[in-house]
Amino acid sequence: MPAKPSKPQVPGLIKGLGVTLRTAKETIFPDGMLKPPAPSKGAATVQYPREKEAPVTRARGVIALKEENCTACMLCVRECPDWCIYIEAHKTLAPPRREGGKPRVVNELDRFDFDYALCMYCGICVEVCPFEALFWSPEYEYSEAHIADLIHDRSRLAQWMETVPDFEPYESGSEQKVKKVPR
Amino acid sequence: MTGVLSALELAYWQQTTIRLLAGLVAVLLLTGGVVYLYLFKFVSFMQSRLGPMEAGPYGSLQLLAEVGKWIQKEDISTKDADKFIFGLAPAVVLVSTFLMFVVIPAGPNAVMADLGTGIYYVLAISSLSVIGILMAGWASANKYALMGALRAGGQLIAYELPLVLGVLGVVIQAGSLNLQDIVYAQSNGEIFGISAIGNPYILTQFVAFAIFMIAVQAELTQTPFDMPIAESELVAGYQVEYSGIRFLVYFIAEFATAVGFAAIASTLFLGGWALPASWGFSDTAMHVIGPINVSIKAVFLVGVVFWVRFTFPRFREDQLQRLAWKGLIPLALANIVVTAILKVVF
């Protein structure tokens, strides 16, 4: 059984009133009561369209596409739980890797659409991509007036590639992990 | 200016119209101000946010925007609703609210009807809103609305008693039911021979003041006592089927009642419109100072109500009834007995 507190306790009801009043004071007068009130500085919130908070760099905002790495292997399409990725590609010839070799047969993307109305941000596509073509980006401002416009195409996905944060080296002892390097 | 005004001989209907318009403007302005000041801003600051900032400077026109939105909304009701009663219910609540202001004095002559039994009238007319709420709940043809209305009925009747019994202490001390007489009794009174601040009854009747404010909180169904509109159980209680302008009427009534009860509390306990008589202001000056004085006190007391509302979580239904019947009513009765004994002794 815990020892009884020796000091007389402030009743919880009064204490609660004090908490709300103190929060109000700290919001209205963030620099102390003698300075002029500045609620927009004291508030914990930001006024969104005018001020913006930078999300943490590894935030799961949107999935970006590095087009040149994509081989249209369709792994992401098949693993996606709600079927929100659409890929179309055709076979084409690329110059040989070594002098005098055969031209290589590669897939060239025709279409890489991502339906963000369906996407549930599970990140399985990012995990499963063996060629490091998909990356998480902290970008979050891509809402649309119409739900059909939330299908974003490869050019938009490639633009988001610029917002992908640079790779930070893994901590020591975890070098075996596959490195997912955006650039 | 006063010469011109006193030279005017107005017919009874003209006087009544002017008083009605002035009262309506004053009530709506105070209500809107209170909603902006406390519901939009002070509460936001207590939650470390800014509240509305877009409509007008610092969001000051937000309420007008809200009213415009509500007026545009479609007026719908359920299929089985009793349309006539359903439409009448908000009006009953609003009328009971506005009738409260009839006897609240704001100056030596600034009172719409100086009734001899003013405080009795206020307490009687404010409990009319229970009928409006029960009508709303019954006519909505919705079980949540009915449950909410029944809870509201039980709660408002339970807290009507401590409200009345708390006021009785003041009435005994002032020796009158008339609100003007109670104001003058505080203004001319003295405590232990000191008349510098008159005798605001909050000093001698602080128990009655506490009981009155708790009962007012419950009468307004503000948060520690908002069981009738508990959103996690009853969606919105008796308001659940109301939309658009009818909901707006409930909204106005809720906050106008808050202002009304705060004005009555400031009249009963804080000295009302009057400054202490020993300060020596003339009646002419009090015509200007009085309304401002009582408004400031009322707005301050509404602030206390909102402060409590946004601090505490909700009572359970049985706790709520227990507080009224086992806590406040015996306390109020004891207060009456003590006040009566002391009144006779001194």
Interface residues (C-beta under 8 A of the other chain):
Chain A: L13 G16 L17 V19 T20 L21 T23 A24 E26 T27 I28 P39 S40 G42 A43 A44 T45 Q47
Chain B: F42 S44 F45 M46 Q47 S48 R49 L50 M53 W307 V308 F310 T311 F312
